[in-house]
Amino acid sequence: MLRTRIAVSVAAAAAGLAVLTACSGVETAQPVVAPAAAGGNGGGQVGNGQVGNAAPASNESKLIVADVADVGQVLTDQNGMTLYRFDKDTAKPPKSNCDGDCAKAWPPMLATGDVQVQGVDKSLVGKVTRTDGTEQITVGGWALYRYAKDTKAGDATGQGVGGAWYAANAKGGKSGQAAATGSEAGAVKLSASNIDGLGAAVVDQNGMTLYLFTKDTKKKASACNGDCAKTWPPVLSKGKVELQGIDSKLLGSIKRQDGTEQVTLGGWPIYNFSKDLKPGDANGMGVNGTWFVIEPNGCKVGTTPSSTASQAPAANSGTGSSSNDSSGGTGTTY
């Protein structure tokens, strides 16, 4: 059966472009996961006096498969703390995209001495060098993290945060409902949403704000490659793009310099911003006067009558959408 390069599955809308409210400025964690039953689930490795994300007691790292309530089997460290993976990282090749403030909220599991395993295939365990030169443990190519808000063994409060953080399983995949629903396939989804202070906008399958770059050539080429693409990761086509509240006629793709295919909307290649940390963030809006949040109609925010009126700065949103300097855009040359 013939298939287009990008298969489109469009959710039915009552009329025109439906503006959704799935994206908010508040961290969207799943309900707190209850601790495992008494006796600990870190394979008996957790001392009663061990606190949350405290440093390892010995000069070795350990990966242990344990059962966590409402999540199932997950990877834990030598202290019984749940380990997570980040959808914005890559496994082939292994790469962490969580630094700075992100790494404070999600401390990377660093390799300290030998990495011991219990219930994990040793051949799946590896290391990736972070931007600061430290080595982070990987399983199945995915970098592993703890969550700062987990305070004791059995906690898994980071599960589903931002639609991008999930407890890791023994193969480096996603534990819990994320694995059961098949989200591991990484299908791209574009949805019409609304961002405080900006109005109608497009978000991805993780609820993260999407942008266009005015230096690009519509329907032809991206001008953001190399270091630019690290700051502004392109939304790549992975064989299927689902649309919700967006006209399928606006969807397209272009081939990038590295041979990958980037999704376009209204002819514009679309991007994430590496300094947006949670749904509702729009820190890339207006950076250097060339980066703009993209509307469901494929235009940049503020260029259509319906969005101009709603472009006042968001009150107490904390997203930084009204200030490019606070986004970390200062010094960015893209």
C-alpha positions in Angstrom: 0.0 0.0 0.0 1.4 3.4 -1.0 2.1 5.7 1.9 3.3 9.2 1.9 6.5 10.0 3.7 4.6 11.4 6.6 1.3 9.7 7.5 -1.2 12.0 9.0 -3.8 11.1 11.6 -6.0 14.1 12.2 -8.3 14.3 15.2 -11.8 15.4 14.3 -12.5 19.0 15.3 -16.0 20.5 15.9 -15.3 23.5 13.8 -12.1 25.0 12.3 -9.0 24.9 14.5 -9.7 23.8 18.0 -7.5 25.5 20.6 -6.6 23.0 23.3 -5.6 23.8 26.9 -3.4 20.7 27.5 -0.3 22.9 28.0 0.0 24.9 31.2 2.7 26.8 32.9 2.6 24.3 35.8 4.7 21.2 36.0 2.4 18.3 35.0 3.6 15.4 37.1 1.4 12.3 37.4 -0.1 11.6 40.8 2.6 10.8 43.4 3.5 7.2 43.3 3.1 5.5 46.6 6.2 4.0 48.2 6.7 0.2 47.9 5.6 -2.0 50.7 7.8 -2.1 53.8 11.0 -3.9 53.4 12.2 -1.7 50.6 12.4 -2.5 47.0 16.0 -1.7 46.2 16.8 -5.4 46.5 17.4 -4.9 50.2 20.1 -2.4 49.5 18.6 0.6 51.3 19.6 1.5 54.8 16.9 3.0 57.0 18.9 6.2 57.5 19.5 6.8 53.8 18.1 10.1 52.6 16.7 10.7 49.1 19.3 11.6 46.6 22.2 11.6 49.0 25.6 10.7 47.6 26.4 7.0 47.3 27.9 5.5 50.5 30.7 3.7 48.6 32.8 4.4 45.5 30.6 2.3 43.2 27.4 2.7 41.3 24.8 0.0 41.2 21.7 -0.7 39.0 19.0 -2.8 40.6 15.6 -3.8 39.2 12.9 -3.2 41.8 9.1 -3.0 41.9 7.6 0.4 42.6 3.9 0.8 43.4 1.7 1.9 40.5 4.7 1.9 38.1 5.9 -1.7 38.1 9.5 -2.8 37.6 11.9 0.1 37.4 15.7 0.7 37.6 16.9 2.0 41.0 20.3 3.0 42.2 22.3 1.5 45.1 20.2 3.5 47.5 16.9 2.3 46.1 16.1 5.6 44.4 14.1 5.4 41.2 16.0 6.2 38.0 14.5 8.0 35.0 15.1 8.7 31.3 14.4 11.8 29.3 12.6 11.8 26.0 14.7 14.7 24.7 17.9 12.7 25.1 19.0 10.4 22.4 20.1 6.7 22.6 21.7 6.3 19.2 24.1 7.9 19.8 23.8 8.3 23.6 23.5 11.9 24.5 22.2 13.9 27.5 20.3 17.1 26.8 19.7 17.9 30.5 22.2 20.4 31.9 22.2 23.5 34.1 18.9 24.0 35.9 17.5 20.8 34.3 20.4 18.8 35.9 19.6 20.4 39.3 16.0 19.1 39.1 17.1 15.8 37.5 20.6 14.9 38.9 22.4 12.6 36.4 23.5 9.2 37.7 27.2 9.5 37.4 29.6 6.6 37.0 31.6 6.4 40.3 33.9 3.4 40.1 32.6 0.1 38.8 29.0 -0.2 37.8 27.4 -3.2 39.4 24.1 -4.7 38.2 21.3 -6.8 39.7 18.6 -8.0 37.3 20.1 -5.9 34.4 21.9 -7.2 31.3 25.5 -5.9 31.8 25.9 -5.6 28.0 23.2 -2.9 28.0 25.1 -0.7 30.4 27.3 2.1 29.2 28.5 5.6 29.8 28.1 8.9 28.1 30.3 12.0 28.6 28.4 15.0 29.7 29.1 18.6 28.7 31.0 19.2 32.0 33.2 16.2 31.3 31.7 13.8 33.8 30.5 10.4 32.8 26.8 9.5 33.1 25.5 5.9 33.2 23.3 4.7 30.3 21.2 1.6 29.9 20.2 0.7 26.3 21.8 4.0 25.3 19.5 6.1 27.5 21.2 8.3 30.1 19.8 7.8 33.7 18.8 10.4 36.2 17.4 10.7 39.7 14.6 13.1 40.5 15.2 15.8 43.2 11.7 15.6 44.5 11.9 11.9 45.2 12.8 11.8 48.9 12.9 8.1 49.7 13.2 4.6 48.2 10.0 3.7 46.5 9.1 7.2 45.4 8.5 7.8 41.7 7.1 11.3 41.7 8.9 12.1 38.5 6.9 9.6 36.4 5.3 11.5 33.5 6.6 14.9 34.4 6.3 17.2 31.4 5.3 14.3 29.3 9.0 13.6 28.8 10.3 12.0 32.0 9.7 8.3 32.8 11.0 5.7 35.2 13.5 3.5 33.2 13.1 -0.2 33.0 15.9 -2.9 32.8 16.4 -2.3 29.1 16.4 1.5 29.2 12.8 1.7 28.0 9.9 3.4 29.8 8.2 1.7 32.7 4.6 1.8 33.6 1.7 3.0 31.5 4.1 4.8 29.0 5.4 1.4 27.9 2.0 -0.2 27.8 0.5 2.5 25.5 3.2 2.1 22.9 4.6 5.7 23.3 8.0 4.2 23.0 7.6 4.4 19.3 8.2 8.1 19.4 5.5 9.2 17.1 5.3 13.0 16.5 2.1 14.8 17.5 1.3 18.4 16.9 -1.6 20.0 18.8 -3.2 23.4 18.9 -2.9 24.8 22.4 -2.8 28.1 24.3 0.1 29.7 26.1 -0.5 32.3 28.8 0.4 35.8 27.5 0.8 34.6 23.9 -2.4 32.9 22.9 -2.8 30.2 20.3 0.3 28.1 19.8 1.4 24.6 18.6 2.9 22.1 21.1 4.4 18.7 20.5 3.5 15.3 21.9 5.2 16.2 25.2 3.3 19.6 25.5 6.4 21.5 24.7 6.2 24.8 22.7 7.2 24.8 19.1 8.9 27.6 17.1 9.8 28.9 13.7 13.0 30.6 12.5 12.6 33.5 10.2 16.0 32.9 8.6 14.7 29.6 7.2 13.4 29.4 3.7 9.8 28.2 3.7 9.2 24.8 2.1 12.9 24.5 1.1 15.6 24.6 3.8 16.5 25.0 7.4 19.2 27.6 8.2 19.7 26.1 11.7 22.4 23.4 11.8 25.3 22.5 13.9 25.4 24.3 17.3 22.2 26.1 16.3 20.4 22.8 16.1 21.6 21.9 19.6 20.0 25.0 21.0 17.0 24.7 18.8 16.4 20.9 18.2 14.5 20.4 15.0 11.2 18.4 15.1 12.1 15.3 13.0 9.6 13.1 11.1 9.7 9.6 12.4 7.2 8.2 9.9 4.0 9.4 11.5 2.7 12.9 12.5 -0.6 13.1 14.3 -2.5 16.4 14.2 -5.0 17.7 16.7 -6.7 21.0 16.0 -4.5 21.7 13.0 -5.3 21.6 9.3 -3.5 18.6 7.6 -3.0 20.8 4.5 -0.4 22.8 6.4 1.7 19.8 7.2 4.9 19.0 5.2 8.6 18.2 5.5 12.0 19.2 4.3 15.3 17.4 4.1 18.0 18.7 6.4 21.8 18.9 5.7 22.3 15.7 7.7 19.8 13.8 5.6 17.0 13.7 8.3 13.6 15.0 7.6 12.2 17.9 9.5 8.5 18.6 10.0 7.1 21.8 8.6 3.9 23.7 9.3 2.7 26.2 6.8 6.0 25.7 5.1 8.0 26.6 8.1 10.4 24.1 9.6 9.6 23.7 13.3 11.8 23.5 16.4 11.9 23.0 20.1 13.9 25.3 22.4 16.5 23.6 24.7 15.9 26.1 27.5 12.1 25.3 27.7 12.0 22.9 30.6 8.3 22.2 31.0 5.0 22.5 29.2 3.9 26.1 29.1 7.4 27.5 28.8 8.0 29.8 25.9 11.4 31.2 26.7 12.4 31.2 23.0 9.7 33.7 22.0 11.4 36.6 20.2 15.0 35.5 20.8 17.3 37.7 18.7 14.2 38.9 16.8 14.3 35.7 14.6 12.7 33.0 16.7 8.9 32.9 17.3 6.3 30.6 18.7 4.3 29.1 15.8 0.5 29.3 15.7 -1.8 26.5 14.5 -2.3 28.3 11.2 1.5 28.1 10.5 2.2 31.8 11.2 4.4 33.2 13.9 2.6 34.4 17.0 1.5 38.0 16.7 1.0 38.2 12.9 -2.7 37.4 12.8 -5.5 39.6 14.3 -6.7 36.8 16.6 -3.3 36.5 18.3 -2.2 40.2 18.4 -4.6 41.1 21.2 -3.4 38.2 23.4 0.3 39.0 23.1 0.6 40.9 26.4 3.1 39.4 28.8 1.8 36.6 31.0 1.1 37.6 34.5 3.2 35.7 37.0 3.6 32.8 34.6 7.3 32.4 35.1 7.7 31.3 31.6 9.9 34.1 30.5 7.9 34.6 27.4 8.0 38.4 27.7 11.7 38.6 28.3 14.3 37.2 25.9 17.2 38.0 28.3 15.7 35.8 31.0 15.5 32.9 28.6 19.2 32.6 28.4 19.1 33.9 24.8 21.7 36.5 25.5 24.8 35.7 23.5 22.9 33.2 21.3 23.8 34.0 17.7 20.9 32.1 16.2 
